Every structure is written in structure tokens, then in C-alpha cells.
């Protein structure tokens, strides 16, 4: 069974917070890759403190800046004032300007406390984590600026949302009218060329059968390419479920108001579903699908997470 390098620990989270990867080997700098969602910030602090055995956190690395991967950044920077934070180059200026539209938080209706960045992760470069040189690779598709990290000696891949055991993350540029399915395919080809022996995904358990995961991801991608409406519907339900994971329970009237004021929903509806009726009936139908799938439950005039 292929194992993680010594001193590397995966903090497997749920779907509201991305997995975190802690590096605490030897006397070298400690590091964390990705920090989870902001509502889990206290849990993130406790998990990192435990994994480091009380040592300070020296370096924080973000594979991309979706809120579930960097929502704990601000809390970690407050806890560890000397912490150095690195982000993908394409996001650095938006962080410096704190442009919530460019960073997707306004568009998705999600929260992310402001944090600073101290440097970037240049694709084609390397970063020392746990005493080993990790390659930095551009991984566009799910996010145009995302990177993945690969350590060639151990053949461990930190794939973030470019590859999960059962698929990959929503292709957000497609929701904005950009054609990014080809970039997803190219990133999957890159991962295949790296031939990882162990994959640490952004969500879900660590796995070893990269070939099976790639095959599943390509089948899923082919389905989205053939039927973009399928991807748009999937994306809308993912955004609803994510917010429900954050709230846990919400009045249906508040949920409808949130949908009406969240730009990704209005854009998705206008682009793909306007011919089927108004925004709110469409959103109500999405809620019905979540309930039928067992992902949510109605309780009077409220919706509960399941």
C-alpha cells in the first residue's frame, strides 16, 4: 500500500470544507495546504494545532481560492502572525484588492473573510514542503487559476478539485459563459502523464487507483460536454447544497431571497433555463430535487440539511 511521505497528515473534512494537508516533518518549516470554509475556522485551528503538536504554522498554501479552500486563511493568519501565505498567481491581485467579484464570493453568495497573500505559486516551479520539492502545475478547468502539487519521488499528487475519486469540481468558468470543458480534459491528461501512485483530493478520502478515477472523471466530463444543461443543473444544485451545509436549516423564504440575490443563479437561469419559466419556480424545482435525492428535508416552512 502506497503511503504518504513521513510527516504528512491529511485532515479529511466534509464537503463544506476542503481537505487540509499538514506538513510537519523534522525541524523544517511547517506548512498547510488549504484551510477549509470560514464557518469551520475554529475546527481548522484545532486540527492544525493538534497535527503540529503545538508548533507554529509557518507556511499556508492555497491550491485555489474558492471559499471552501481558503475560508480559514484569515483565522490562521491571526493565530500565527508570522505565517506566510502563497496563492496561485492569477488570484494574487484580486486578493490584494480584495475583489470579491473576481474571487467568486459575491457571485456564489458565499463568505470568505479577508486575508493577505505574501507570494505566489508559479506553475512550472517548485515549492519545498516537508523537506521535499513539490512540482507546481497549472490545473485550469474547475477554476482558471488553480494549481496542483506533485512530488515525483513519492509520486503523491495533491489534486484539489481537479480530480476526486468519483469526479471533479463544478466547472465554474462554464457558468460564466466561458468554454472550459477542454481545460478540464487537458488537466486530466496532465494528471495521467504524472502517473500518481497516491492522490490526495480536495474532498473525499485519499486513494491509489488514479486510472479508475480518471476514467470516471472523463465519463462525467463527456456527459457534460454532450449535455451542458446537465452541468448547469448540477452546478445549481451544488451551490444550493453548499449553502444548506453552511446554514443547516433555513426558512424557505430566506432561501428564495438568497437565490434571487446570488448572481450565479440569475446568470444560470437567464443563460440556460429562462425558456422554462421564472427564476423562483426553477429554484423551487431544484429544492424539490434535493429533497427527492435525500440531500435535504422540508420541515414546515423550513429546509433542513440531510
C-alpha positions in Angstrom: 0.0 0.0 0.0 1.5 3.3 -1.1 1.8 5.7 1.9 2.2 9.5 2.4 5.7 10.7 3.0 6.8 10.9 6.6 5.4 14.0 8.5 2.5 14.5 6.1 -1.0 14.3 7.5 -4.3 14.7 5.6 -7.1 16.4 7.5 -10.1 14.9 5.8 -13.1 17.2 6.1 -16.6 17.1 4.9 -17.9 18.8 1.7 -18.3 22.3 3.2 -14.6 22.4 4.0 -11.9 21.1 1.7 -9.3 18.6 3.0 -6.2 20.2 4.5 -2.7 18.7 4.2 -0.3 19.3 7.0 3.5 19.1 6.7 5.3 18.8 10.0 8.4 16.6 9.3 11.8 17.2 11.1 13.0 20.6 12.0 12.0 22.3 8.8 9.1 24.8 8.3 5.6 23.6 8.9 3.0 24.0 6.2 -0.7 23.6 5.5 -2.3 23.2 2.0 -5.8 24.6 2.0 -7.7 25.8 5.1 -11.4 24.9 4.7 -14.5 27.1 4.9 -14.9 30.1 7.3 -17.7 28.6 9.4 -15.3 25.8 10.3 -12.4 28.1 11.2 -12.3 27.1 14.9 -12.2 23.5 13.9 -9.4 24.2 11.4 -7.4 25.9 14.1 -7.8 23.0 16.5 -7.0 20.4 13.8 -3.8 22.2 12.7 -2.7 22.8 16.3 -3.1 19.1 17.0 -1.4 18.0 13.9 1.6 20.3 14.6 1.9 19.2 18.2 1.8 22.8 19.3 4.4 24.0 16.8 3.7 27.3 15.0 2.4 27.1 11.4 5.0 28.7 9.1 3.5 28.4 5.6 0.0 28.3 4.2 -0.6 27.3 0.6 -3.8 27.5 -1.4 -4.4 25.4 -4.5 -7.1 27.8 -5.5 -9.3 30.4 -3.8 -12.7 29.0 -3.7 -14.2 29.7 -0.3 -14.1 26.1 0.9 -10.3 26.0 0.4 -9.3 29.4 1.8 -12.0 30.4 4.2 -9.8 29.6 7.2 -6.9 31.7 6.0 -7.8 34.8 8.0 -8.2 32.9 11.3 -4.8 31.1 10.7 -3.1 34.4 10.0 -4.5 35.9 13.2 -3.4 32.8 15.2 0.1 32.7 13.6 1.2 36.3 12.9 4.4 35.2 11.1 2.5 32.9 8.8 3.5 33.2 5.1 0.6 32.7 2.6 1.0 31.7 -1.0 -1.8 31.7 -3.7 -2.0 31.0 -7.4 -0.5 33.9 -9.5 -3.8 34.6 -11.3 -5.6 35.4 -8.0 -2.9 37.5 -6.3 -4.0 40.9 -7.4 -7.7 40.2 -6.6 -6.6 39.2 -3.1 -4.5 42.4 -2.7 -7.5 44.5 -3.9 -10.0 42.2 -2.1 -12.2 42.0 -5.2 -15.0 39.6 -4.1 -16.4 39.5 -7.5 -13.2 38.4 -9.1 -12.7 35.9 -6.3 -16.2 34.4 -6.8 -17.5 35.1 -3.3 -20.1 37.6 -4.4 -21.1 35.5 -7.4 -21.7 32.3 -5.4 -23.2 34.0 -2.4 -20.5 32.5 -0.1 -18.5 34.0 2.6 -14.7 34.4 3.0 -13.1 36.7 5.5 -10.4 39.0 4.0 -6.8 37.6 4.2 -3.5 38.7 2.8 -1.2 36.9 0.3 2.6 37.1 0.7 3.6 35.4 -2.6 2.5 33.2 -5.4 2.8 29.6 -6.6 4.2 29.8 -10.1 3.3 26.9 -12.4 6.4 25.2 -13.6 8.1 26.0 -10.4 8.7 24.0 -7.2 7.9 24.5 -3.5 9.6 22.8 -0.6 7.0 21.1 1.7 8.0 18.6 4.3 11.6 18.7 3.1 10.7 17.6 -0.4 10.5 19.6 -3.7 6.9 19.6 -4.9 6.2 20.5 -8.5 3.6 23.2 -9.2 1.3 22.6 -12.2 -1.4 24.7 -13.6 -4.7 22.9 -13.4 -7.4 25.1 -15.0 -11.0 23.9 -15.6 -12.8 23.9 -12.2 -11.1 27.2 -11.6 -9.0 29.0 -14.2 -6.1 29.8 -11.8 -6.0 26.5 -9.8 -2.8 24.6 -9.3 -2.0 21.1 -8.2 1.1 19.9 -6.4 3.1 16.7 -7.3 6.1 15.1 -5.5 7.9 12.9 -8.1 9.9 10.7 -5.7 6.8 9.5 -3.7 4.5 10.1 -6.7 2.0 11.8 -4.4 -0.4 14.2 -6.0 -2.4 16.9 -4.2 -5.2 17.2 -6.8 -7.5 19.7 -5.1 -10.8 19.8 -7.1 -9.2 18.8 -10.4 -9.7 15.1 -9.6 -11.7 13.3 -6.9 -12.1 9.6 -6.6 -15.6 10.0 -8.2 -15.2 13.0 -10.5 -14.1 16.7 -10.2 -15.5 20.0 -9.1 -18.1 22.1 -10.9 -16.5 23.8 -13.9 -17.2 27.4 -12.8 -16.0 29.2 -15.9 -18.7 27.4 -17.9 -21.3 29.1 -15.7 -19.9 32.4 -16.8 -20.2 31.6 -20.5 -16.6 30.6 -21.0 -15.7 27.3 -22.7 -13.6 25.4 -20.1 -14.5 21.7 -20.6 -11.5 21.4 -22.8 -9.3 22.7 -20.0 -10.8 20.1 -17.6 -9.8 17.4 -20.2 -6.3 18.9 -20.5 -5.8 18.8 -16.7 -7.0 15.2 -16.6 -4.4 14.4 -19.3 -1.7 16.2 -17.2 -2.6 14.1 -14.2 -2.4 10.9 -16.2 1.0 11.9 -17.5 2.2 12.4 -13.9 1.1 8.8 -13.1 0.5 9.4 -9.4 0.7 6.5 -7.0 -1.3 8.3 -4.4 -3.9 11.0 -4.8 -5.0 13.4 -2.1 -8.1 15.1 -3.4 -9.7 18.3 -2.3 -12.7 16.4 -1.0 -13.1 12.7 0.0 -10.6 10.1 1.0 -7.0 9.6 -0.2 -6.9 7.0 -3.0 -4.4 5.0 -5.0 -6.3 4.0 -8.2 -5.8 7.1 -10.3 -6.6 5.3 -13.5 -10.1 4.4 -12.3 -10.7 7.9 -11.0 -9.5 9.4 -14.3 -11.8 7.1 -16.3 -14.8 8.1 -14.1 -13.9 11.8 -14.5 -13.7 11.5 -18.2 -17.1 9.8 -18.4 -18.6 12.5 -16.3 -16.9 15.2 -18.5 -18.1 13.6 -21.7 -21.7 13.7 -20.3 -21.4 17.4 -19.5 -19.9 18.1 -23.0 -22.8 16.3 -24.7 -25.4 18.0 -22.5 -24.3 21.3 -21.0 -27.7 21.7 -19.3 -26.9 18.7 -17.2 -23.8 20.5 -15.9 -25.7 23.7 -15.3 -28.4 21.9 -13.3 -25.7 20.0 -11.4 -23.9 23.3 -10.6 -27.1 25.0 -9.4 -27.8 22.1 -7.0 -24.2 22.0 -5.7 -24.5 25.8 -4.9 -27.8 25.2 -3.1 -26.5 22.2 -1.2 -23.3 24.0 -0.2 -25.3 26.9 1.3 -27.5 24.5 3.1 -24.4 22.8 4.5 -23.4 26.2 5.9 -26.9 27.1 7.3 -28.0 23.6 8.2 -31.6 24.9 8.3 -33.2 27.9 6.6 -36.6 29.4 6.1 -37.7 28.7 2.5 -38.5 32.4 2.2 -34.9 33.3 3.1 -33.6 30.7 0.7 -35.7 32.1 -2.1 -34.3 35.6 -1.3 -30.8 34.3 -1.3 -31.2 32.7 -4.7 -32.7 35.9 -6.1 -29.7 37.9 -5.0 -27.0 35.4 -5.9 -25.5 36.3 -9.3 -24.6 32.7 -10.4 -28.3 31.7 -10.1 -29.6 34.6 -12.1 -26.9 34.0 -14.7 -27.6 30.3 -14.9 -31.3 30.8 -15.2 -31.0 33.5 -17.8 -28.5 31.6 -19.8 -29.9 28.1 -19.7 -33.4 27.9 -18.2 -35.3 31.2 -18.9 -37.5 29.5 -21.5 -38.8 27.1 -18.8 -40.2 29.8 -16.7 -39.3 32.4 -14.0 -36.4 32.1 -11.6 -38.2 31.2 -8.4 -40.2 28.2 -9.8 -37.0 26.9 -11.3 -35.2 27.3 -7.9 -38.1 25.6 -6.2 -37.8 22.7 -8.6 -34.1 22.4 -7.7 -35.0 22.2 -4.0 -37.6 19.5 -4.8 -34.8 17.5 -6.5 -32.6 17.9 -3.4 -35.4 16.6 -1.2 -36.1 13.7 -3.5 -32.4 12.8 -3.6 -32.3 12.8 0.2 -29.9 15.7 0.4 -32.5 18.0 2.1 -35.7 17.7 4.1 -38.7 20.0 4.4 -40.0 20.8 7.9 -42.9 23.1 7.6 -41.7 26.4 6.0 -38.0 25.4 6.6 -35.5 23.4 4.6 -33.1 21.2 6.6 -29.8 19.8 5.6 -29.5 16.0 5.4 
